[in-house]
Amino acid sequence: MERQEFANVWDALTDTPEEAANMTMRSNLMIALQRKIDGWKVTQTEAALRLGVTQPRLNDLLRNKIDKFSLDTLVALASRAEIRVRLDIAA
């Protein structure tokens, strides 16, 4: 079996560079949200209220259910959590 190297895990797990880029952005946003929520030191119910989602939906986020969140949804949640999202484009 030939050994392959990848820039990140999503490059290895997805079929296209576009899908890998989307998954990388989604996972980075999920990590930022999880860290922010942990810093609040509140219950999941209170955190869900702050973000405008249900507690089960917040639980999906905290349990890394990345397939349940679109990039648009994660950007909206980040905004509600007062996380500034910026897109860097390298040509």
Secondary structure as the mmCIF struct_conf table of DSSP 4:
data_model
#
loop_
_struct_conf.conf_type_id
_struct_conf.id
_struct_conf.beg_label_comp_id
_struct_conf.beg_label_asym_id
_struct_conf.beg_label_seq_id
_struct_conf.end_label_comp_id
_struct_conf.end_label_asym_id
_struct_conf.end_label_seq_id
BEND BEND1 ALA A 7 ASN A 8
HELX_RH_AL_P HELX_RH_AL_P1 VAL A 9 LEU A 13
BEND BEND2 THR A 14 THR A 16
HELX_RH_AL_P HELX_RH_AL_P2 PRO A 17 TRP A 40
TURN_TY1_P TURN_TY1_P1 LYS A 41 LYS A 41
HELX_RH_AL_P HELX_RH_AL_P3 GLN A 44 LEU A 51
TURN_TY1_P TURN_TY1_P2 GLY A 52 GLY A 52
BEND BEND3 VAL A 53 VAL A 53
HELX_RH_AL_P HELX_RH_AL_P4 GLN A 55 LEU A 62
TURN_TY1_P TURN_TY1_P3 ARG A 63 ASN A 64
HELX_RH_3T_P HELX_RH_3T_P1 ILE A 66 LYS A 68
HELX_RH_AL_P HELX_RH_AL_P5 LEU A 71 ARG A 80
TURN_TY1_P TURN_TY1_P4 ALA A 81 GLU A 82
#
